[in-house]
Amino acid sequence: MTMLERLRAGELVGTQRLDLSAGLAEFPPEIFGLADTLEVLNLSGNALSSLPADLHRLHRLRVLFCSDNRFTELPEALGRCERLEMVGFKANRIERVATASLPPALRWLILTDNRIETLPEALGQRPRLQKLMLAGNRLRALPASMAAGSGALELLRISANRFEALPDGLAQLPRLSWLAFAGNPFDETPEARTVQAQATAAIDWHRLALGPRLGEGASGVIHQADWQQPDGSLRPVAVKRFKGAVTSDGWPHSEMAACLGAGGHPNLIPVLGRIVGHPEGVEGLVLSLVDPAFTSLAGPPSLESCTRDVYPADARWSTGTALAMARGIASAVVQLHARGILHGDLYAHNILWNGQGDCLLGDFGAASFLPRDDEDRSQALQRIEVRAFGCLLEELLAHCDPTDATATDLAGMTRLKSRCLAAEPTDRPLFADIVRSLGA
């Protein structure tokens, strides 16, 4: 039986989460029979254009996904759901977002890849809002209310919109840590300059033989491959082929530009060249193949953690290992900022490590480009990323083995963490100071 058939047969009583993708054009009324237990409802990948006005009958509903449907407006029924805190309507046709559609407990809002031109002032009046994903719309401004009312906001994606300038007030938000704004008119010139400044090798697609898939993200697919050298020998590499569509972070071409502009560094994955000659015109990069001993330091945020990474229950390391990782990542970010690149997604789940303190920072999907002609604004944006590093330090310290702690190192990292997390952004150090504090 399909999930829809089981629902209609009454077999799902007591369910807390329901995933239903069955080409639905209408909301199945049988879902209301789960009202006493249902907390997570995923209706993505259907043909829905509306939700019932009495959706609030699902009185325990906390999470609602309706991505890849046919909505042209964010349903006002959402605003009457008292417990609803996570809303995802990615890749619809939404043009209108009304005040009435914003739940009072809203914490995480995903409206990526729609047709939105304006947002209501009420968005800045949702005090629990931590995560706001708006890439791939038609926005030219954010609600003025956000500058004063979004004190809890930690992650913001406004890439691939129509902003002529970075919205005022973002750099002053006390908790903002992860910001992506590439692919807007004001960011196009810095991005183009970054690409033009790089003399990256062109690698003929026909000299690459793809092997097993290593992974897939929002922006592209990574394969192991053999690269044929001029002497006929084969060099093992990794190949990332980019998708053309906008992602939750922005345009793939912005990610490619950041990768090309990052330069060589011991804590970055080396870019060997840019693919040319693909028969379908697909863009891509050839990267050094990472030793399989390197694995992700943590998993991405969960529905519960929202903006914070999820670590294995047994994650433990020495203070010395934590210090080594902090030094390596801070050193890599110093170089990125010096080259005019804001990583935008400085998270443990984007860090590979080998269990001994050696680490690599990856995933430039949320990278943006710092203004070269405005040092004050550039430093203000860098201090947003400093808070992200403070969050990383906090997590590294939380998993340090207390029986293997060097008191001096532990105290120094703890003080640095507090400085990086300062509520007043101007009180945070820049990364050059961070590197000095870590003794790198």
N, C-alpha and C positions, 0 to 999 in steps of 0.2 A: 504493500500500500504506500502511496505517496504521503508526504506530510500533510497535504491538504485533505486527503481522504481520512487520515487518522484524526485530524482535527474535527472533521464533520461527523466522524463516528464516535466522538467523545472519548477517544483514547488518550488525550493529552491533559486530562485534568491534573492539576497540581504542578504543571510546568512553570518554571521561572523564566525560561528563555525559549523563544519561538523564532526559527528561521524559516521563512516561507517565500520561495521564489518559484512561481508557477504561471507566469504570464497573466497575472491578475489585473483586471481592469476595474474591479470594485473591491472594497474592503470586506473581507469575509466576516459576517456578523457573528459567526461561531467563536471568534476570538474573544468576544465579551464574556464567554463562559469561563475564561481563564482569569477573570478580573481579580480574584482573591490571591493569586500567586504570581501573575506575570509581571516581570521586572524589565526584561530586555526583549524588544520586538524588532526583528529585522525583516523588512519588506522590500529590500533592495532587489533590483533586477526584475521588476514587474512592469505593468503599463498603467500604473495608478496616476490619477490627476487630482484626486481629492481624498480627504479623510472624513469620517463621520463627525458631525458637530458635537456629539456626546462622547468623544474619545476619552474624556476625563473619567468615564465609568471604569476605565482601567486604572483604578486608584492607586495601584502600587507601581505603575510604570515609571522607570527611571531613565531608560535608554531607548531611543527610537531611531532606526536607520531606514531611510527611504531613498537611497541613492539609486541612480540609473532608472528613473521612472519618468513621468511626463507632467510633473507639477509645473505650473506657471507662476504660482505664488506660494509662499510659505503658509501652510494652513493655519488659520486663526484658532482652530481647535487646540493647537499645541499650548497656547497661552492659558488654557483652563486646566492644564494638567499640573497639579500642585507639586508633585514629586519629580517631574521630568527635568533632568539635569544635563543629559547629553542628547543632541539632535544632529542627525547627519542627513543632508539632502544634496549630496554631491552629484554632479552630472545630470541635472534636470534641465528645465527651461525657465527657471524662476526669474521673474522680472520684478516682483513686488514683495517686499518684506514689511508687514504692518506691525505697529506696536503691539497689537493684540495677539500676534503670533509668537511672542517671546515669553516662554515660561518664567515664572518668578524665581525659580531655583536654578536657572540656566548656568551651567558650568563649562560646557564644551559645545561649540557650535561649528558645524562644518557645512559651508555653502559653496565649496569649490566648484568651478566649472559650471557657472550659470550665466545669467544675463542681467545681473543686478547693477543698477546705476546709482541708487541711493539706499541708505539705511536709516532707520528711525532713531531719533535722539534717545529713545528708551533703551537702546543697546548699552549706553553708558550708565544706565541705571539698574544694571543687573550686578549686584555687588559680589556674587560668587563666580563671575565669569573669569575663567583661567586660560581658556584655549579658544582662539578664534581663527578660523581658516577660511579665507576669502579669495584665494588665488583664482585667476581665470575668470574674472567678471569684468564689469565696465565702470568700476568705481573711479571717481575723480577726487573724492573726499571721504573722510570718516566723520561720524557725528561729533560735533564739538563737545558733547557731554562726556566723551571717552577720556579726554585729557584730565578731567577732574574726578570722574566716577569709576574708572577702570583700575582701581588700586590693586586688584587681585590678578589682573591679566599678566600671564607669564609667557605665553606663546602667541605670536601673531604672524599670519601669512597674508600679505597683500600683493604678492608678485603677480605679474601678467595682468595688470589692470590698466587704467588710463590716468594715473596720477602724474601731474605736471611737476609736483614737488613732494618731498616726504612730508606727511602730515605733521603739523605742529603738535608738540606735547608728548610725542612717543618716547623721546629720550629721557623725559622726566618721570615716566611711570615707575613707581618704586620697585616693582617685581618683574618687569619685562626682562626676559632673559634670552628668548629665541625669536629672532625677527628675520623675515624674508621679504624683500621688496624689489627684487630684480625683475626685468622685463616690463618696466614702466617707462614712459617717455623720459623722465628725469634721470633714469639709470642707463639709458641706451649708450650715451657717449662714453662713460667709464668702461662699460662692458666691451665696446668696440675697441677702445684703446688697449685694453688688456689683451685681447686677441691679436691685434696688430703688432704688439710688442714682442710676441713670442715667435721664435724661430723653431717651431716644432717640426720634426721630421714627418713627411708624408709617407704613409705605408700602404702599398698597393694591396687591396682586398684579396686579389688572386694569389698573393703569397702567404695567405693565412688559411690554415686548415683547422676548422673548429672541432673541438673535442667536447667533453661532457659539460653540461651546464653547472656553473658554480653557484649561481644565485640569480634572483630577479627582484628588482625594486620597482618603485613607481615610475622611474624614468627610463629604465632599460633592462636588458638581459646581459648577464656576464657569463662567458664561456671560457674554459681553458682552451688554448689553441697552440698550434705549432707555427712559428713564423720562419719562413724559408729565408736563409741568409744568402748573400751574394755568392758564397763559396758552396752553396748547396746544402749546408748543414741546417738543422732545425733548432730553433730556440723556443723553449716553452714560455708562453706568455698568457696573459689574460686579456680578453677582448670584451669591451662593453659596447653593445649596439644600442643606440638611443631610440626611444619611441618618439613620435612626433607630437603626441597630444600633451596638453597641459596636465601637470601632476598636482598633488596636494601642496607641493612646495613652489611650483612655477613652471617655467619653460625648460625643457631639456637643454636647449642651446645655451642658456645661462649657466647651467651646471658644467657644460663642456668648457665654456670660457673660463670659469673659475678653476677647473682642473688644469687647463693649459697655463693659466697665469700663476699657479701656486709655486712652481719651481721645485727644484730638488731639495729634499730635507730628509734626515734619517728617520723622522717620525711621520713622513707622508709616503704614500705608495707612489713610486716613480711612474710618470707618464712617458712612454717611449715614443709615441707618435700618434698622428691622427689618420684615420682610415680614409683613403680615397679610392674611387673606382668601384664602389659597391653597385651592382647592377640595378638596384632599386633606389639608389641615391640615399640610402640610409647612412646617417652619420654615426661615428663611433671613435673610440680611443683604444689604443693598445697600451696595456699596463704591465709592469713587472708582475710576475706570478708570485703571490705571497706564500711563504712557507705554510703548509697545512697545520703546523704547530700553533699558528695564530688563530684564535677564535674570538668571538664577540665578548666583550667584557661584561655586558648585561643585555637584558631583553628590553624592547621598547616599552613605553608606558602602557598600563592596562586601563580598562574602563574605570577601575577604582582609583588608581594612582594619578590618572589624568595627565600630569606633566612630568612625573618622575619615573625614572627607569625602574625596571624590576630585575633584581639580582637573584641568582640561585640561592636557595636557603643555606647552602653550605659555603657560600663565597667568603673566603678568609685569605688575608695576606699580611705580611709583615709591614711595619711602618716604613721600612726601607724600600720595599716594593712599591708601596703607595707613593712614596716620595719620588721614586724613579719615574713612575708613570706621570705624575703631576709635572715633573720637570720636562719630560719629553713632549707632552701635549702643549704646555705653555710655550716652549721653544718653537714648536711648529706654528702656533697661532701668532707669535711675534712676527714670524716671516710672512704669514698671510696678510696681517694688517699692514706691514711695511710695503707689501705689493698691492695694497688697495682692495683687499678681499675680506669680507666679513663672512665667516663660515655659516652662521645662522642656525646651526643644528649641533652645537657642541654638547654632545651626549655620550654617555658610556656605551650605548648600543651602536654608536658609530666609531667605536674604538676597538681595534683588534689587539690582543695581547697574547703572549706566549707562556703566561704563568710565572714569569721571572722578572717582570718589570719592563721588558721591552714592549713597545706599543706603537701602533700606527693609527693616525686619524684619517678616516675616510668619509665617503658620502657627502658630496658637495651640492646635493640637490637643492638645498635652501640657501646657497651662497648668494651674496649680493656684492655690490661694488661701492666702495667708500668714495665720497667726493674728494677729489684731489685738490680742489681750489677752495676748500672750506675746512681748515684744520680744526676749528672748534666743533663743528658738526661731526667731523670724522671721529674725533676723540669721544664725543658723546655716544656715538654708535658703538665704538669699541667697548665702552664701559657697560653697554647692554650685554655684550658677550662675556665681559668679566663676571657678571652675575651668574651666567651659565657655568663658568669655570668654578665659581664658589659652590654651586650646587654639586658639581662633580667632586670637588674636594670634600664636601660634607659626606657624600656617599662613600668615597674612598676611606675616609676616617671611620665611618660607621662599620666598615668590614675589616678594620685592622685587628690583628690578634693582640689582645691586651697583655698577653704573657710575653710578647716579643716586641715591646715598644721601646724605642729610644726616646727618652723624656724630652730632650732638646728638640728633636725633629717633630715629635708629636705636638709640642707646645707651639712651635713655629708654624706648622701647618694649620693648627686650630686658630691662631691669630690671623693668619692670612685668609682663611675661610671667612672669618667675621668681616674683614675689610672688604672682601669681594662681594659679600652679601649686604653691604650697607644699603639702607633704605634710600638714602640720598645718593643718587648716582655720582655726583661730583666727589663724594668721599671715597669712591673706589679707586684702586690703583690701575694704571695701564699695564699691559702685559710685559713691557720691558722691566717695570718695577717688580712684577710678580716673579719673573725669571731670576732677578737678583735676590729676592726674598727666599727663593727655593734653593739658592746656591748653585744654580746651573751655570 
